[in-house]
Amino acid sequence: MHPVLFKIGPLTLYTYGLFLAIAFIVGLWIAERRAREIKKYISNIVVLIFISGIIGARLFNAISNPSSYSSFIEVFISRSGFTFHGGLIFAIVCVFFYCKKNGLSFLKIADIFSPSFAIGIAIGRIGCFFEGCCFGKPTNLPWGILFPVGSWGWKKFGNTPLHPTQLYSFLLDFILFLILLKIKPKRDGFVFFSFLLGYSIIRFFVEFLREQPIFLFSLTQPQILFLIIGIISIVWFLKH
């Protein structure tokens, strides 16, 4: 793990923050290449997704894990403590209202940005790996990762090889990104719901290998959430 890239005096560059910035830039570049008639809105939507995604990821984490924060102020200043699904959902909601306000088709915009979402999540998972968060359960597989002393994985399991679930997610999300780029949409929303369904499947099964508290019916909170989102996506496909 390598959470801090470098320090120069009072300036500290965190690896996780760097990969978030890379995800933002790559997502913007891909969205601009996919958009034509709405190019003037792209930058605004990308900034909205980035900001709302971070806010949603932090707020959802604070609601789900209130004991992780010693004070209300720490919710806003802590450099760690994000949930990807909280950021994803909040960003989608914010984009929906932005589209409604500006007379844009939400499903058309969502189709354009879905590959950007996928590659952004994939890149973010590399940041998770360097940060040492989102680690997996113990494993005897040859690619198990020994987390360094002091990291979250080490504090939980000590010198025990763990599933590199961050890298599993990166690989699967990157494959999803490539698939979304190849889809020729039959109607508005096709790429978007393909993204929701694909990511829901990925997240549901990777969660079995992650170290997460059980929430309901032997499933984690993200599994319950993405099971619902996956079912909604399937219903949309059956309907259309």
C-alpha positions as a Markdown table, in Angstrom:
| # | Residue | x | y | z |
|---|---|---|---|---|
| 1 | Met | 0.0 | 0.0 | 0.0 |
| 2 | His | 1.2 | 3.5 | -0.7 |
| 3 | Pro | -1.4 | 6.0 | 0.6 |
| 4 | Val | 0.9 | 9.1 | 0.4 |
| 5 | Leu | 2.6 | 9.7 | -3.0 |
| 6 | Phe | 4.9 | 12.4 | -1.7 |
| 7 | Lys | 5.4 | 15.2 | 0.7 |
| 8 | Ile | 7.0 | 18.6 | 0.0 |
| 9 | Gly | 7.0 | 20.7 | 3.2 |
| 10 | Pro | 3.3 | 21.2 | 4.2 |
| 11 | Leu | 2.1 | 19.8 | 0.9 |
| 12 | Thr | 1.0 | 16.2 | 0.9 |
| 13 | Leu | -0.3 | 14.4 | -2.3 |
| 14 | Tyr | -2.4 | 11.4 | -1.4 |
| 15 | Thr | -2.5 | 8.6 | -3.9 |
| 16 | Tyr | -6.2 | 8.1 | -3.6 |
| 17 | Gly | -6.8 | 11.8 | -4.4 |
| 18 | Leu | -4.6 | 11.5 | -7.4 |
| 19 | Phe | -6.6 | 8.6 | -8.8 |
| 20 | Leu | -9.8 | 10.5 | -8.2 |
| 21 | Ala | -8.4 | 13.4 | -10.2 |
| 22 | Ile | -7.4 | 10.9 | -13.0 |
| 23 | Ala | -10.8 | 9.4 | -13.0 |
| 24 | Phe | -12.4 | 12.9 | -13.4 |
| 25 | Ile | -10.1 | 13.8 | -16.3 |
| 26 | Val | -10.6 | 10.5 | -18.1 |
| 27 | Gly | -14.4 | 10.5 | -17.5 |
| 28 | Leu | -14.6 | 14.1 | -19.0 |
| 29 | Trp | -12.5 | 13.1 | -22.0 |
| 30 | Ile | -14.6 | 10.1 | -22.8 |
| 31 | Ala | -17.9 | 11.9 | -22.3 |
| 32 | Glu | -16.8 | 14.7 | -24.6 |
| 33 | Arg | -15.9 | 12.2 | -27.3 |
| 34 | Arg | -19.3 | 10.5 | -27.0 |
| 35 | Ala | -21.4 | 13.7 | -26.9 |
| 36 | Arg | -22.2 | 15.8 | -29.9 |
| 37 | Glu | -25.3 | 18.0 | -29.7 |
| 38 | Ile | -24.9 | 18.5 | -25.9 |
| 39 | Lys | -21.2 | 19.4 | -25.7 |
| 40 | Lys | -21.9 | 22.7 | -24.0 |
| 41 | Tyr | -23.4 | 20.9 | -21.1 |
| 42 | Ile | -20.6 | 18.2 | -20.7 |
| 43 | Ser | -18.2 | 20.2 | -18.5 |
| 44 | Asn | -21.0 | 21.2 | -16.1 |
| 45 | Ile | -22.4 | 17.7 | -15.8 |
| 46 | Val | -18.9 | 16.2 | -15.2 |
| 47 | Val | -18.2 | 18.8 | -12.4 |
| 48 | Leu | -21.7 | 18.0 | -11.0 |
| 49 | Ile | -21.0 | 14.3 | -11.0 |
| 50 | Phe | -17.6 | 14.7 | -9.4 |
| 51 | Ile | -18.7 | 17.0 | -6.6 |
| 52 | Ser | -22.0 | 15.2 | -5.9 |
| 53 | Gly | -20.3 | 11.9 | -6.1 |
| 54 | Ile | -17.8 | 12.8 | -3.4 |
| 55 | Ile | -20.5 | 14.4 | -1.2 |
| 56 | Gly | -22.8 | 11.4 | -1.6 |
| 57 | Ala | -19.9 | 8.9 | -1.0 |
| 58 | Arg | -18.9 | 10.7 | 2.2 |
| 59 | Leu | -22.5 | 11.3 | 3.6 |
| 60 | Phe | -23.5 | 7.7 | 2.9 |
| 61 | Asn | -20.4 | 6.4 | 4.7 |
| 62 | Ala | -21.1 | 8.7 | 7.6 |
| 63 | Ile | -24.7 | 7.5 | 7.9 |
| 64 | Ser | -23.7 | 3.8 | 7.5 |
| 65 | Asn | -20.6 | 4.1 | 9.9 |
| 66 | Pro | -21.3 | 6.9 | 12.4 |
| 67 | Ser | -18.8 | 5.4 | 14.8 |
| 68 | Ser | -15.9 | 6.0 | 12.3 |
| 69 | Tyr | -16.1 | 9.8 | 13.0 |
| 70 | Ser | -15.3 | 11.4 | 16.3 |
| 71 | Ser | -17.1 | 14.6 | 15.5 |
| 72 | Phe | -19.4 | 16.2 | 12.9 |
| 73 | Ile | -16.6 | 18.3 | 11.5 |
| 74 | Glu | -14.5 | 15.1 | 10.8 |
| 75 | Val | -17.1 | 14.0 | 8.3 |
| 76 | Phe | -16.0 | 16.9 | 6.1 |
| 77 | Ile | -12.3 | 17.0 | 6.7 |
| 78 | Ser | -11.3 | 13.4 | 6.9 |
| 79 | Arg | -9.4 | 12.2 | 3.8 |
| 80 | Ser | -10.8 | 8.7 | 4.0 |
| 81 | Gly | -14.2 | 7.1 | 4.5 |
| 82 | Phe | -16.1 | 7.0 | 1.2 |
| 83 | Thr | -18.7 | 4.5 | -0.2 |
| 84 | Phe | -18.8 | 4.2 | -4.0 |
| 85 | His | -22.4 | 3.3 | -4.1 |
| 86 | Gly | -23.4 | 6.3 | -2.1 |
| 87 | Gly | -21.5 | 8.6 | -4.5 |
| 88 | Leu | -23.0 | 6.8 | -7.6 |
| 89 | Ile | -26.6 | 7.1 | -6.4 |
| 90 | Phe | -26.3 | 10.7 | -5.3 |
| 91 | Ala | -24.6 | 11.7 | -8.6 |
| 92 | Ile | -27.3 | 10.0 | -10.6 |
| 93 | Val | -30.0 | 11.8 | -8.7 |
| 94 | Cys | -28.2 | 15.2 | -9.1 |
| 95 | Val | -27.8 | 14.7 | -12.8 |
| 96 | Phe | -31.5 | 13.7 | -13.1 |
| 97 | Phe | -32.6 | 17.1 | -11.6 |
| 98 | Tyr | -30.0 | 19.0 | -13.7 |
| 99 | Cys | -31.4 | 17.4 | -16.9 |
| 100 | Lys | -34.9 | 18.2 | -15.8 |
| 101 | Lys | -34.0 | 21.9 | -15.1 |
| 102 | Asn | -32.2 | 22.3 | -18.5 |
| 103 | Gly | -34.8 | 20.4 | -20.6 |
| 104 | Leu | -32.4 | 17.5 | -21.4 |
| 105 | Ser | -33.2 | 13.9 | -21.8 |
| 106 | Phe | -31.9 | 12.2 | -18.6 |
| 107 | Leu | -31.6 | 8.8 | -20.3 |
| 108 | Lys | -29.7 | 10.2 | -23.2 |
| 109 | Ile | -27.3 | 11.9 | -20.9 |
| 110 | Ala | -27.0 | 8.8 | -18.8 |
| 111 | Asp | -26.2 | 6.7 | -21.9 |
| 112 | Ile | -23.4 | 9.2 | -22.7 |
| 113 | Phe | -21.9 | 9.1 | -19.2 |
| 114 | Ser | -22.3 | 5.5 | -18.3 |
| 115 | Pro | -18.9 | 4.4 | -19.8 |
| 116 | Ser | -17.3 | 7.3 | -17.9 |
| 117 | Phe | -18.9 | 6.1 | -14.7 |
| 118 | Ala | -17.5 | 2.6 | -15.3 |
| 119 | Ile | -14.0 | 3.7 | -16.1 |
| 120 | Gly | -14.1 | 6.2 | -13.2 |
| 121 | Ile | -15.0 | 3.5 | -10.7 |
| 122 | Ala | -12.3 | 1.3 | -12.1 |
| 123 | Ile | -9.6 | 3.9 | -11.8 |
| 124 | Gly | -10.9 | 4.8 | -8.3 |
| 125 | Arg | -10.4 | 1.1 | -7.2 |
| 126 | Ile | -6.7 | 1.5 | -8.0 |
| 127 | Gly | -6.7 | 4.4 | -5.6 |
| 128 | Cys | -8.5 | 2.1 | -3.0 |
| 129 | Phe | -5.7 | -0.4 | -3.5 |
| 130 | Phe | -3.0 | 2.1 | -2.7 |
| 131 | Glu | -5.0 | 3.6 | 0.1 |
| 132 | Gly | -5.4 | 0.1 | 1.6 |
| 133 | Cys | -9.2 | 0.3 | 2.0 |
| 134 | Cys | -11.9 | -2.0 | 0.6 |
| 135 | Phe | -9.8 | -5.0 | 1.4 |
| 136 | Gly | -10.9 | -8.6 | 1.0 |
| 137 | Lys | -11.2 | -11.7 | 3.3 |
| 138 | Pro | -8.3 | -14.1 | 4.0 |
| 139 | Thr | -7.3 | -16.4 | 1.2 |
| 140 | Asn | -4.8 | -19.1 | 0.4 |
| 141 | Leu | -4.7 | -18.3 | -3.3 |
| 142 | Pro | -1.2 | -17.4 | -4.6 |
| 143 | Trp | -2.2 | -13.8 | -5.5 |
| 144 | Gly | -3.3 | -13.0 | -1.9 |
| 145 | Ile | -2.0 | -9.7 | -0.7 |
| 146 | Leu | -0.1 | -9.1 | 2.5 |
| 147 | Phe | -1.1 | -5.7 | 3.8 |
| 148 | Pro | 1.7 | -3.7 | 5.4 |
| 149 | Val | 1.9 | -3.1 | 9.1 |
| 150 | Gly | -0.4 | -0.2 | 10.2 |
| 151 | Ser | -2.8 | -0.6 | 7.3 |
| 152 | Trp | -6.5 | -1.3 | 7.8 |
| 153 | Gly | -6.1 | -4.8 | 6.4 |
| 154 | Trp | -3.2 | -5.5 | 8.8 |
| 155 | Lys | -5.1 | -4.1 | 11.8 |
| 156 | Lys | -8.0 | -6.5 | 11.0 |
| 157 | Phe | -6.1 | -9.7 | 10.0 |
| 158 | Gly | -2.4 | -9.2 | 10.7 |
| 159 | Asn | 0.1 | -11.0 | 8.5 |
| 160 | Thr | -2.6 | -13.0 | 6.6 |
| 161 | Pro | -2.9 | -12.9 | 2.8 |
| 162 | Leu | -6.1 | -11.2 | 1.7 |
| 163 | His | -8.1 | -11.1 | -1.5 |
| 164 | Pro | -7.1 | -8.1 | -3.5 |
| 165 | Thr | -10.8 | -7.2 | -4.1 |
| 166 | Gln | -9.8 | -3.7 | -5.2 |
| 167 | Leu | -8.0 | -5.2 | -8.2 |
| 168 | Tyr | -10.8 | -7.7 | -8.9 |
| 169 | Ser | -13.1 | -4.7 | -9.0 |
| 170 | Phe | -10.7 | -2.7 | -11.2 |
| 171 | Leu | -10.5 | -5.5 | -13.8 |
| 172 | Leu | -14.2 | -6.3 | -13.9 |
| 173 | Asp | -15.2 | -2.6 | -14.0 |
| 174 | Phe | -12.7 | -2.0 | -16.8 |
| 175 | Ile | -14.2 | -4.9 | -18.8 |
| 176 | Leu | -17.7 | -3.4 | -18.2 |
| 177 | Phe | -16.4 | -0.1 | -19.5 |
| 178 | Leu | -15.1 | -1.8 | -22.8 |
| 179 | Ile | -18.5 | -3.6 | -23.2 |
| 180 | Leu | -20.4 | -0.3 | -22.7 |
| 181 | Leu | -18.3 | 1.4 | -25.4 |
| 182 | Lys | -19.3 | -1.4 | -27.9 |
| 183 | Ile | -23.0 | -1.3 | -27.3 |
| 184 | Lys | -25.1 | 0.2 | -30.1 |
| 185 | Pro | -28.1 | 1.5 | -28.1 |
| 186 | Lys | -31.5 | 0.5 | -29.4 |
| 187 | Arg | -33.2 | 3.3 | -27.5 |
| 188 | Asp | -32.3 | 5.9 | -24.9 |
| 189 | Gly | -31.5 | 4.3 | -21.6 |
| 190 | Phe | -30.1 | 1.0 | -23.1 |
| 191 | Val | -26.4 | 1.8 | -22.2 |
| 192 | Phe | -27.4 | 3.3 | -18.8 |
| 193 | Phe | -29.3 | 0.3 | -17.6 |
| 194 | Ser | -26.7 | -2.0 | -19.1 |
| 195 | Phe | -24.2 | -0.2 | -16.8 |
| 196 | Leu | -26.5 | -0.5 | -13.8 |
| 197 | Leu | -27.1 | -4.2 | -14.4 |
| 198 | Gly | -23.4 | -4.9 | -15.1 |
| 199 | Tyr | -22.1 | -3.0 | -12.1 |
| 200 | Ser | -24.7 | -4.5 | -9.8 |
| 201 | Ile | -23.6 | -8.0 | -10.8 |
| 202 | Ile | -20.0 | -7.2 | -10.3 |
| 203 | Arg | -20.5 | -5.5 | -7.0 |
| 204 | Phe | -22.9 | -8.2 | -5.7 |
| 205 | Phe | -20.4 | -11.1 | -6.3 |
| 206 | Val | -17.2 | -9.2 | -5.3 |
| 207 | Glu | -18.9 | -8.4 | -2.0 |
| 208 | Phe | -18.7 | -12.1 | -1.1 |
| 209 | Leu | -14.9 | -11.8 | -1.0 |
| 210 | Arg | -14.8 | -8.4 | 0.8 |
| 211 | Glu | -14.5 | -7.9 | 4.5 |
| 212 | Gln | -17.9 | -6.3 | 5.1 |
| 213 | Pro | -20.4 | -6.6 | 8.0 |
| 214 | Ile | -23.5 | -8.7 | 7.3 |
| 215 | Phe | -26.6 | -6.5 | 6.9 |
| 216 | Leu | -29.6 | -8.7 | 6.1 |
| 217 | Phe | -30.2 | -12.3 | 5.0 |
| 218 | Ser | -26.4 | -13.1 | 5.1 |
| 219 | Leu | -25.8 | -10.2 | 2.6 |
| 220 | Thr | -24.0 | -7.0 | 3.0 |
| 221 | Gln | -25.6 | -3.6 | 2.7 |
| 222 | Pro | -24.2 | -3.0 | -0.8 |
| 223 | Gln | -25.4 | -6.4 | -1.9 |
| 224 | Ile | -28.9 | -5.6 | -0.9 |
| 225 | Leu | -28.8 | -2.3 | -2.6 |
| 226 | Phe | -27.3 | -3.6 | -5.9 |
| 227 | Leu | -29.7 | -6.6 | -5.9 |
| 228 | Ile | -32.5 | -4.1 | -6.0 |
| 229 | Ile | -30.8 | -2.0 | -8.7 |
| 230 | Gly | -30.1 | -5.1 | -10.7 |
| 231 | Ile | -33.8 | -6.2 | -10.5 |
| 232 | Ile | -34.9 | -2.7 | -11.5 |
| 233 | Ser | -32.6 | -2.9 | -14.5 |
| 234 | Ile | -33.9 | -6.3 | -15.6 |
| 235 | Val | -37.5 | -5.0 | -15.3 |
| 236 | Trp | -36.6 | -2.1 | -17.6 |
| 237 | Phe | -35.1 | -4.4 | -20.2 |
| 238 | Leu | -38.1 | -6.7 | -20.1 |
| 239 | Lys | -40.4 | -3.7 | -20.4 |
| 240 | His | -38.6 | -2.1 | -23.3 |
